[in-house]
Structures are given as C-alpha cells and as structure tokens.
Amino acid sequence: MKKTLSLTALAASAAAFVTAAALPSVALADLAFNAGAVSDYRYRGISQSRLKPAVQGGVDWSAGPYYVGAWASTIKWIDDANPASSNKVEIDLYGGYKGEIAKDLSYDVGMLAYQYPGHKLATSPNTTEIYGALTYGPATLKVSHGLTNLFGFADSKNSSYVDLSASFEVGPVTLAPHLGYQKVAGNGDFSYTDYSLIASKEVLKGLTVSGGVVGADTKSIAGTKAYASPANGKDLGKAGAVVGLKVTF
C-alpha cells in the first residue's frame, strides 16, 4: 500500500477513456525506478509488516498528464492471518491522469489495485480503489473509494478513505503532516483515524532519508485492539517511530 514513507490497475485505468491517437508521444515519456527500505511498513497508519522492517521498490512511467506504475513491498499480515498462505509481498498496480485547474490548483484521478498473490484468506484481500485528489499550494485532499471488498473484510465494498496531507520546506528538510480517516463499510468497529508527521531530506542526488511518527486511533473490541497482530497480539496501529531510506533512478 503506497505509502507512508515511500510514500499504495495498470494503464487501463486512465487509457480506457482516451483513444490511442490522443496519447502523448512516447518520445516525451519518462521512466523512473525506486528502491528502499523502512523500519516498519505502515499503510494508512497500520503496520503491514508486524512492526518489522520491509524492503520496497517500484517503477513509474509517465507521458504528459498520463501515468502508470507498479510498486511492491514485503509484508507479514497475510501469513499472520492465515499461516496456510504463501504470501510475502504486496503488489500495487496503478494508473491515472493529472492536470491543472488554475494557478496553484491541480487534480489527480486514477485507479489503484492492491494484489496479494498466494493468499489463503476466506475473503480475498485483493482490493481495487478509484481515487481523486485536489492540491492547492502545499496541501492535498484525496478521497479513495473501494470498488471491491477492502483488504479481506467481508461485505466491505464501497469503503472509503479520506486523506489530508501537506508538504512544507522547513530549513533543509521537507516536513509532511498527514491526517486520514478509513471507513470500513459493513465493519464499523474497524474504521479509524490515522496520522503521521514525516521529515525527509535528499542527502545525495536520488537518495532520500526520512523519519517520523505514524499511528492510528483504532477501536478495541472485547478488550482487544481491532488491528492486533494474530502472531503476537501487538497493536499494529500503535504510534511509533519509523525511518526509511529510498533511492530513485
């Protein structure tokens, strides 16, 4: 899930609405790769790696306002939920379209598919969302809407996530505060608010280090946190420090 520190469907999501003739010239396209590691892979405030480190990487292609990409991270929650699973990785496929409405006001619309190959969960964790975002100056408001069940929750189609974030240059670092709300349709006890404050700095060309605090205000069900790890009972949304290293090329 893409992402707190790394910052989670391919070209069909945007390109389905345009003809091939309308696409920008391939000569103007950009291709970029990224790889990195984090001390804890948090997505929407919840640890996907059982509060342990994760390795991540991805590729992005853009041509004018169009973009597609793929991103992956090691995870632990699928196997923890069902040890019969053989899933060790999350794969995200996405695509969309960006544009400018007016000076300092831009938009971004697209589709994102989260895939968990080898899972053995009763309800598939594979999730597809559409999203739309507005950015004004340093602030971005993004709304995601689930077209499928959400991350293995039964009867959770039409779940939603609202994300308010910003990016400020503070001295030599970039400071990124974030506040979000995850609504899990049909499973209200699992809805929650998440938050983070991340500082990052490019220490060498293409090499960025980051660190901050991430957490989620999750509910308790019968005295146990809604997002407690099946492996050790730890609260996967508990506020904690997270650091990361990312290289782009």
BALOBA-1460 file (C-alpha; in Angstrom, 3 decimals):
// residues 249
<rec num="1" residu="m" x="0.000" y="0.000" z="0.000"/>
<rec num="2" residu="k" x="1.593" y="3.162" z="-1.071"/>
<rec num="3" residu="k" x="2.785" y="4.680" z="1.435"/>
<rec num="4" residu="t" x="3.718" y="6.482" z="4.393"/>
<rec num="5" residu="l" x="7.440" y="6.741" z="3.870"/>
<rec num="6" residu="s" x="7.927" y="5.607" z="0.348"/>
<rec num="7" residu="l" x="5.413" y="7.359" z="0.202"/>
<rec num="8" residu="t" x="-0.303" y="2.428" z="-2.005"/>
<rec num="9" residu="a" x="-4.651" y="-1.114" z="-12.239"/>
<rec num="10" residu="l" x="-2.069" y="-0.543" z="-14.862"/>
<rec num="11" residu="a" x="-2.610" y="1.605" z="-17.959"/>
<rec num="12" residu="a" x="-6.243" y="0.550" z="-18.445"/>
<rec num="13" residu="s" x="-7.426" y="2.764" z="-15.592"/>
<rec num="14" residu="a" x="-6.784" y="6.019" z="-17.424"/>
<rec num="15" residu="a" x="-6.201" y="4.950" z="-21.002"/>
<rec num="16" residu="a" x="-9.607" y="3.280" z="-21.256"/>
<rec num="17" residu="f" x="-11.135" y="6.735" z="-21.604"/>
<rec num="18" residu="v" x="-8.972" y="8.026" z="-24.437"/>
<rec num="19" residu="t" x="-8.047" y="6.861" z="-27.897"/>
<rec num="20" residu="a" x="-4.531" y="5.862" z="-28.793"/>
<rec num="21" residu="a" x="-4.339" y="8.886" z="-31.070"/>
<rec num="22" residu="a" x="-4.853" y="11.181" z="-28.078"/>
<rec num="23" residu="l" x="-1.914" y="9.847" z="-26.105"/>
<rec num="24" residu="p" x="1.280" y="11.913" z="-25.895"/>
<rec num="25" residu="s" x="4.263" y="10.919" z="-27.957"/>
<rec num="26" residu="v" x="6.289" y="8.093" z="-26.411"/>
<rec num="27" residu="a" x="9.324" y="10.264" z="-27.069"/>
<rec num="28" residu="l" x="8.102" y="12.569" z="-24.278"/>
<rec num="29" residu="a" x="7.636" y="9.741" z="-21.789"/>
<rec num="30" residu="d" x="9.616" y="9.358" z="-18.568"/>
<rec num="31" residu="l" x="10.562" y="6.119" z="-16.830"/>
<rec num="32" residu="a" x="11.742" y="6.123" z="-13.220"/>
<rec num="33" residu="f" x="12.651" y="3.411" z="-10.715"/>
<rec num="34" residu="n" x="12.786" y="3.456" z="-6.921"/>
<rec num="35" residu="a" x="14.014" y="1.095" z="-4.228"/>
<rec num="36" residu="g" x="14.301" y="1.361" z="-0.478"/>
<rec num="37" residu="a" x="13.690" y="0.014" z="2.979"/>
<rec num="38" residu="v" x="11.682" y="1.109" z="6.026"/>
<rec num="39" residu="s" x="11.905" y="0.140" z="9.685"/>
<rec num="40" residu="d" x="8.150" y="-0.576" z="9.635"/>
<rec num="41" residu="y" x="5.844" y="-0.595" z="6.617"/>
<rec num="42" residu="r" x="2.840" y="1.469" z="7.678"/>
<rec num="43" residu="y" x="-0.129" y="1.947" z="5.373"/>
<rec num="44" residu="r" x="-2.897" y="4.256" z="6.495"/>
<rec num="45" residu="g" x="-1.367" y="4.070" z="9.950"/>
<rec num="46" residu="i" x="-1.498" y="0.266" z="10.254"/>
<rec num="47" residu="s" x="1.676" y="-1.849" z="10.147"/>
<rec num="48" residu="q" x="1.698" y="-4.281" z="7.235"/>
<rec num="49" residu="s" x="4.963" y="-5.875" z="8.385"/>
<rec num="50" residu="r" x="4.170" y="-6.718" z="12.030"/>
<rec num="51" residu="l" x="6.120" y="-3.630" z="13.202"/>
<rec num="52" residu="k" x="9.205" y="-5.070" z="11.473"/>
<rec num="53" residu="p" x="11.369" y="-3.749" z="8.593"/>
<rec num="54" residu="a" x="10.305" y="-4.086" z="4.974"/>
<rec num="55" residu="v" x="12.007" y="-3.855" z="1.577"/>
<rec num="56" residu="q" x="10.239" y="-1.913" z="-1.157"/>
<rec num="57" residu="g" x="10.599" y="-0.877" z="-4.781"/>
<rec num="58" residu="g" x="8.717" y="0.278" z="-7.834"/>
<rec num="59" residu="v" x="8.661" y="1.647" z="-11.363"/>
<rec num="60" residu="d" x="6.749" y="4.633" z="-12.783"/>
<rec num="61" residu="w" x="6.049" y="5.607" z="-16.383"/>
<rec num="62" residu="s" x="4.553" y="8.955" z="-17.344"/>
<rec num="63" residu="a" x="3.765" y="10.684" z="-20.619"/>
<rec num="64" residu="g" x="2.353" y="14.166" z="-20.338"/>
<rec num="65" residu="p" x="-0.554" y="14.032" z="-17.874"/>
<rec num="66" residu="y" x="-0.847" y="10.225" z="-18.013"/>
<rec num="67" residu="y" x="0.950" y="7.855" z="-15.674"/>
<rec num="68" residu="v" x="1.071" y="4.177" z="-14.765"/>
<rec num="69" residu="g" x="3.206" y="2.289" z="-12.304"/>
<rec num="70" residu="a" x="3.837" y="-0.704" z="-10.112"/>
<rec num="71" residu="w" x="5.134" y="-0.851" z="-6.551"/>
<rec num="72" residu="a" x="5.841" y="-3.742" z="-4.166"/>
<rec num="73" residu="s" x="6.730" y="-4.296" z="-0.522"/>
<rec num="74" residu="t" x="7.430" y="-7.249" z="1.705"/>
<rec num="75" residu="i" x="4.636" y="-7.817" z="4.246"/>
<rec num="76" residu="k" x="3.675" y="-10.195" z="7.062"/>
<rec num="77" residu="w" x="-0.020" y="-9.668" z="7.793"/>
<rec num="78" residu="i" x="-1.418" y="-12.114" z="5.227"/>
<rec num="79" residu="d" x="0.614" y="-15.061" z="6.531"/>
<rec num="80" residu="d" x="-0.114" y="-13.987" z="10.117"/>
<rec num="81" residu="a" x="-3.857" y="-14.017" z="9.381"/>
<rec num="82" residu="n" x="-3.630" y="-17.496" z="7.831"/>
<rec num="83" residu="p" x="-0.347" y="-19.464" z="8.112"/>
<rec num="84" residu="a" x="-1.509" y="-21.647" z="5.200"/>
<rec num="85" residu="s" x="-0.887" y="-18.668" z="2.919"/>
<rec num="86" residu="s" x="2.313" y="-18.351" z="0.936"/>
<rec num="87" residu="n" x="2.168" y="-14.582" z="0.587"/>
<rec num="88" residu="k" x="5.248" y="-12.489" z="1.391"/>
<rec num="89" residu="v" x="4.641" y="-9.449" z="-0.811"/>
<rec num="90" residu="e" x="2.075" y="-6.812" z="-1.692"/>
<rec num="91" residu="i" x="1.998" y="-5.625" z="-5.310"/>
<rec num="92" residu="d" x="0.288" y="-2.348" z="-6.230"/>
<rec num="93" residu="l" x="-0.682" y="-1.508" z="-9.825"/>
<rec num="94" residu="y" x="-1.955" y="1.962" z="-10.609"/>
<rec num="95" residu="g" x="-2.641" y="4.471" z="-13.336"/>
<rec num="96" residu="g" x="-4.169" y="7.879" z="-13.693"/>
<rec num="97" residu="y" x="-4.287" y="11.368" z="-15.100"/>
<rec num="98" residu="k" x="-3.027" y="14.656" z="-13.635"/>
<rec num="99" residu="g" x="-3.897" y="18.190" z="-14.657"/>
<rec num="100" residu="e" x="-4.048" y="21.815" z="-13.607"/>
<rec num="101" residu="i" x="-7.303" y="23.666" z="-12.985"/>
<rec num="102" residu="a" x="-5.828" y="27.074" z="-12.208"/>
<rec num="103" residu="k" x="-2.629" y="28.560" z="-10.838"/>
<rec num="104" residu="d" x="-1.569" y="26.541" z="-7.742"/>
<rec num="105" residu="l" x="-4.646" y="24.286" z="-8.091"/>
<rec num="106" residu="s" x="-4.231" y="20.829" z="-9.637"/>
<rec num="107" residu="y" x="-6.040" y="17.486" z="-9.699"/>
<rec num="108" residu="d" x="-5.193" y="13.797" z="-9.927"/>
<rec num="109" residu="v" x="-7.621" y="10.968" z="-10.716"/>
<rec num="110" residu="g" x="-6.902" y="7.285" z="-11.127"/>
<rec num="111" residu="m" x="-7.274" y="3.673" z="-10.081"/>
<rec num="112" residu="l" x="-5.162" y="1.525" z="-7.746"/>
<rec num="113" residu="a" x="-5.213" y="-2.268" z="-7.396"/>
<rec num="114" residu="y" x="-3.590" y="-3.989" z="-4.395"/>
<rec num="115" residu="q" x="-2.660" y="-7.609" z="-5.085"/>
<rec num="116" residu="y" x="-1.606" y="-10.367" z="-2.639"/>
<rec num="117" residu="p" x="-0.516" y="-13.456" z="-4.598"/>
<rec num="118" residu="g" x="-0.586" y="-16.728" z="-2.675"/>
<rec num="119" residu="h" x="-3.088" y="-15.609" z="-0.027"/>
<rec num="120" residu="k" x="-5.394" y="-18.179" z="1.576"/>
<rec num="121" residu="l" x="-7.857" y="-15.825" z="3.272"/>
<rec num="122" residu="a" x="-11.573" y="-16.625" z="3.240"/>
<rec num="123" residu="t" x="-12.354" y="-13.190" z="1.813"/>
<rec num="124" residu="s" x="-9.871" y="-12.060" z="-0.814"/>
<rec num="125" residu="p" x="-7.600" y="-9.235" z="0.365"/>
<rec num="126" residu="n" x="-7.125" y="-8.096" z="-3.251"/>
<rec num="127" residu="t" x="-8.576" y="-4.594" z="-3.353"/>
<rec num="128" residu="t" x="-9.331" y="-2.079" z="-6.107"/>
<rec num="129" residu="e" x="-9.950" y="1.602" z="-5.454"/>
<rec num="130" residu="i" x="-10.571" y="4.676" z="-7.564"/>
<rec num="131" residu="y" x="-9.324" y="7.993" z="-6.263"/>
<rec num="132" residu="g" x="-9.451" y="11.715" z="-6.830"/>
<rec num="133" residu="a" x="-7.244" y="14.404" z="-5.325"/>
<rec num="134" residu="l" x="-7.086" y="18.197" z="-5.301"/>
<rec num="135" residu="t" x="-3.863" y="20.016" z="-4.484"/>
<rec num="136" residu="y" x="-3.757" y="23.700" z="-3.608"/>
<rec num="137" residu="g" x="-0.363" y="25.094" z="-2.771"/>
<rec num="138" residu="p" x="1.295" y="22.702" z="-0.292"/>
<rec num="139" residu="a" x="-1.936" y="20.913" z="0.740"/>
<rec num="140" residu="t" x="-3.632" y="17.888" z="-0.853"/>
<rec num="141" residu="l" x="-7.075" y="16.427" z="-0.181"/>
<rec num="142" residu="k" x="-7.560" y="12.919" z="-1.574"/>
<rec num="143" residu="v" x="-10.593" y="10.628" z="-1.485"/>
<rec num="144" residu="s" x="-10.373" y="6.903" z="-2.321"/>
<rec num="145" residu="h" x="-13.435" y="4.713" z="-2.947"/>
<rec num="146" residu="g" x="-13.406" y="0.917" z="-2.853"/>
<rec num="147" residu="l" x="-14.860" y="-0.962" z="-5.821"/>
<rec num="148" residu="t" x="-14.285" y="-4.316" z="-4.091"/>
<rec num="149" residu="n" x="-14.119" y="-5.668" z="-0.564"/>
<rec num="150" residu="l" x="-11.411" y="-3.908" z="1.423"/>
<rec num="151" residu="f" x="-8.279" y="-5.874" z="2.375"/>
<rec num="152" residu="g" x="-10.073" y="-9.070" z="3.368"/>
<rec num="153" residu="f" x="-13.063" y="-7.593" z="5.215"/>
<rec num="154" residu="a" x="-16.259" y="-9.383" z="4.189"/>
<rec num="155" residu="d" x="-19.117" y="-7.257" z="2.815"/>
<rec num="156" residu="s" x="-16.931" y="-4.138" z="2.791"/>
<rec num="157" residu="k" x="-17.451" y="-2.925" z="-0.776"/>
<rec num="158" residu="n" x="-17.803" y="0.878" z="-1.024"/>
<rec num="159" residu="s" x="-15.368" y="1.538" z="1.811"/>
<rec num="160" residu="s" x="-13.662" y="4.917" z="1.623"/>
<rec num="161" residu="y" x="-10.540" y="6.724" z="2.753"/>
<rec num="162" residu="v" x="-10.140" y="10.498" z="3.127"/>
<rec num="163" residu="d" x="-6.576" y="11.794" z="3.278"/>
<rec num="164" residu="l" x="-5.474" y="15.360" z="4.095"/>
<rec num="165" residu="s" x="-1.736" y="15.947" z="3.739"/>
<rec num="166" residu="a" x="0.747" y="18.720" z="3.085"/>
<rec num="167" residu="s" x="4.400" y="19.266" z="2.248"/>
<rec num="168" residu="f" x="6.473" y="22.147" z="3.627"/>
<rec num="169" residu="e" x="10.107" y="23.089" z="3.218"/>
<rec num="170" residu="v" x="11.430" y="23.742" z="6.730"/>
<rec num="171" residu="g" x="15.074" y="24.644" z="6.608"/>
<rec num="172" residu="p" x="16.996" y="21.769" z="4.994"/>
<rec num="173" residu="v" x="14.167" y="19.205" z="5.299"/>
<rec num="174" residu="t" x="10.709" y="18.582" z="3.879"/>
<rec num="175" residu="l" x="8.024" y="18.215" z="6.540"/>
<rec num="176" residu="a" x="4.870" y="16.236" z="5.672"/>
<rec num="177" residu="p" x="1.954" y="16.180" z="8.156"/>
<rec num="178" residu="h" x="-0.952" y="13.827" z="7.400"/>
<rec num="179" residu="l" x="-4.414" y="13.043" z="8.774"/>
<rec num="180" residu="g" x="-6.711" y="10.374" z="7.351"/>
<rec num="181" residu="y" x="-9.939" y="8.512" z="8.035"/>
<rec num="182" residu="q" x="-10.528" y="4.907" z="6.939"/>
<rec num="183" residu="k" x="-14.180" y="3.891" z="6.780"/>
<rec num="184" residu="v" x="-14.625" y="0.123" z="6.523"/>
<rec num="185" residu="a" x="-18.123" y="-0.390" z="5.130"/>
<rec num="186" residu="g" x="-20.172" y="-3.034" z="6.952"/>
<rec num="187" residu="n" x="-17.440" y="-3.356" z="9.604"/>
<rec num="188" residu="g" x="-17.725" y="-0.180" z="11.632"/>
<rec num="189" residu="d" x="-15.591" y="-1.399" z="14.535"/>
<rec num="190" residu="f" x="-12.618" y="-1.455" z="12.157"/>
<rec num="191" residu="s" x="-12.988" y="2.154" z="10.967"/>
<rec num="192" residu="y" x="-10.361" y="4.509" z="12.384"/>
<rec num="193" residu="t" x="-8.386" y="7.752" z="12.112"/>
<rec num="194" residu="d" x="-4.679" y="7.716" z="11.297"/>
<rec num="195" residu="y" x="-1.977" y="10.364" z="11.458"/>
<rec num="196" residu="s" x="1.691" y="10.919" z="10.732"/>
<rec num="197" residu="l" x="4.397" y="13.546" z="10.710"/>
<rec num="198" residu="i" x="7.353" y="12.721" z="8.476"/>
<rec num="199" residu="a" x="10.553" y="14.656" z="7.802"/>
<rec num="200" residu="s" x="12.699" y="13.827" z="4.780"/>
<rec num="201" residu="k" x="15.875" y="15.076" z="3.152"/>
<rec num="202" residu="e" x="17.725" y="14.250" z="-0.049"/>
<rec num="203" residu="v" x="21.236" y="13.628" z="1.228"/>
<rec num="204" residu="l" x="22.687" y="12.713" z="-2.166"/>
<rec num="205" residu="k" x="21.234" y="13.013" z="-5.652"/>
<rec num="206" residu="g" x="18.429" y="10.457" z="-5.791"/>
<rec num="207" residu="l" x="18.987" y="9.285" z="-2.204"/>
<rec num="208" residu="t" x="16.432" y="10.368" z="0.423"/>
<rec num="209" residu="v" x="16.307" y="9.589" z="4.117"/>
<rec num="210" residu="s" x="13.127" y="10.037" z="6.152"/>
<rec num="211" residu="g" x="11.820" y="9.616" z="9.648"/>
<rec num="212" residu="g" x="8.864" y="10.478" z="11.798"/>
<rec num="213" residu="v" x="5.915" y="9.286" z="13.835"/>
<rec num="214" residu="v" x="2.997" y="7.230" z="12.484"/>
<rec num="215" residu="g" x="-0.075" y="5.912" z="14.287"/>
<rec num="216" residu="a" x="-3.772" y="5.119" z="14.171"/>
<rec num="217" residu="d" x="-6.602" y="5.673" z="16.629"/>
<rec num="218" residu="t" x="-8.192" y="2.227" z="16.367"/>
<rec num="219" residu="k" x="-11.033" y="0.853" z="18.463"/>
<rec num="220" residu="s" x="-10.960" y="-2.003" z="20.947"/>
<rec num="221" residu="i" x="-13.272" y="-4.978" z="20.516"/>
<rec num="222" residu="a" x="-13.914" y="-7.022" z="23.662"/>
<rec num="223" residu="g" x="-10.765" y="-5.577" z="25.213"/>
<rec num="224" residu="t" x="-8.518" y="-6.290" z="22.213"/>
<rec num="225" residu="k" x="-7.405" y="-3.732" z="19.656"/>
<rec num="226" residu="a" x="-9.196" y="-4.144" z="16.325"/>
<rec num="227" residu="y" x="-5.873" y="-4.339" z="14.496"/>
<rec num="228" residu="a" x="-3.946" y="-6.548" z="16.907"/>
<rec num="229" residu="s" x="-1.431" y="-8.875" z="15.238"/>
<rec num="230" residu="p" x="-2.597" y="-12.517" z="15.140"/>
<rec num="231" residu="a" x="1.069" y="-13.507" z="15.556"/>
<rec num="232" residu="n" x="1.869" y="-11.753" z="18.838"/>
<rec num="233" residu="g" x="-1.151" y="-9.646" z="19.845"/>
<rec num="234" residu="k" x="0.665" y="-6.322" z="19.405"/>
<rec num="235" residu="d" x="-1.367" y="-3.283" z="18.339"/>
<rec num="236" residu="l" x="-0.432" y="-2.698" z="14.689"/>
<rec num="237" residu="g" x="-1.776" y="0.851" z="14.832"/>
<rec num="238" residu="k" x="0.123" y="1.959" z="17.921"/>
<rec num="239" residu="a" x="2.011" y="5.220" z="17.402"/>
<rec num="240" residu="g" x="5.676" y="4.630" z="16.741"/>
<rec num="241" residu="a" x="8.793" y="5.990" z="15.092"/>
<rec num="242" residu="v" x="9.502" y="4.914" z="11.528"/>
<rec num="243" residu="v" x="12.610" y="5.604" z="9.462"/>
<rec num="244" residu="g" x="13.296" y="4.927" z="5.818"/>
<rec num="245" residu="l" x="15.811" y="5.097" z="3.016"/>
<rec num="246" residu="k" x="14.852" y="5.472" z="-0.650"/>
<rec num="247" residu="v" x="16.821" y="5.774" z="-3.876"/>
<rec num="248" residu="t" x="15.352" y="6.870" z="-7.202"/>
<rec num="249" residu="f" x="16.981" y="6.446" z="-10.586"/>
